[in-house]
Structures are given as structure tokens and as C-alpha cells.
């Protein structure tokens, strides 16, 4: 059985099993990909989050609203594990609920672009830095050029 999720977003509520856009430690080849995603995805493909900026964090990045683009991966949950995957990612990203004061990230619905001719865009869950974190990043954070997070490890390490 799959779990449908209802969340309020600008434009009305969303009840859907949306894909997830990831841009940091959940990317293929990164440590949290295997820990949280192995066996739980039915598809993974490159994608871009428009109107966003990427900042360096303590071992992981933060995306915030802005005039840029963030490169990452669009993940589709494997059949039957959507609710489990959503719960795991909410826990990892320290998302306690919409607008919760202790959130590290907010889970929001955004249009994500799929590169390639005629590919278009798709609505997806994205974890953006929570309000307090965003304020701190805007005043003293380290912007990641070109919106592409890398850990500096060689592929396969």
C-alpha cells in the first residue's frame, strides 16, 4: 500500500506521490544515497531546480530561493515504499512539519526542469533551507558557484 501525502502549497493543497529533487548528500555516489535510497527508487535522472541558489553547509548544502539554478537528481520512489521514503527523508532533513520553528529544511513543491530536448518540467518535493537558516545564509553563507555541490571525492570513492 502506498501513502498519499496532502500538503498545502501556494495554489492549493497537493495530494500526490511526487518525485523528490535532491542536490547534496543524497546524490548518486554520495554517502546518504546508499543509506537512504538504495532499493527505494524506481528511477533517477539529472534535473535542475530553477530560481534557487546553493550554499555550502557543515558537510551538506542548502538550497534557497534566488536568481540561479541548482543541479541535482530527480528521484521516483519504488512501488510500495513512498511513505517509508518520505518519512526517512523528512527525518534526515530535519523537517518536522510545515513552518515548524525547529525545521532545518522545509519540504516544498517546486517545478524542476528535466534537461534534454522536449523534456519540460515536473512538480517535485524539494527540501529548501528553513527560514532562520536562509536568513543566516543570505548574510554570511558561502555561495556554491554554478549551483553544483561536490564533495571533492573521486567517483567511486
C-alpha positions, 0 to 999 in steps of 0.5 A, a space after each residue: 500500500 502506498 501513502 498519499 501525502 496532502 500538503 498545502 502549497 501556494 495554489 492549493 493543497 497537493 495530494 500526490 506521490 511526487 518525485 523528490 529533487 535532491 542536490 547534496 548528500 543524497 546524490 548518486 555516489 554520495 554517502 546518504 544515497 546508499 543509506 537512504 535510497 538504495 532499493 527505494 527508487 524506481 528511477 533517477 535522472 539529472 534535473 535542475 531546480 530553477 530560481 534557487 541558489 546553493 550554499 555550502 553547509 557543515 558537510 551538506 548544502 542548502 538550497 534557497 530561493 534566488 536568481 540561479 539554478 541548482 543541479 541535482 537528481 530527480 528521484 521516483 520512489 519504488 512501488 510500495 515504499 513512498 511513505 517509508 521514503 518520505 518519512 526517512 527523508 523528512 527525518 534526515 532533513 530535519 523537517 518536522 512539519 510545515 513552518 515548524 520553528 525547529 525545521 532545518 529544511 522545509 519540504 516544498 513543491 517546486 517545478 524542476 526542469 528535466 534537461 534534454 530536448 522536449 523534456 519540460 518540467 515536473 512538480 517535485 518535493 524539494 527540501 529548501 533551507 528553513 527560514 532562520 537558516 536562509 536568513 543566516 545564509 543570505 548574510 554570511 553563507 558561502 555561495 556554491 558557484 554554478 549551483 553544483 555541490 561536490 564533495 571533492 571525492 573521486 567517483 567511486 570513492 
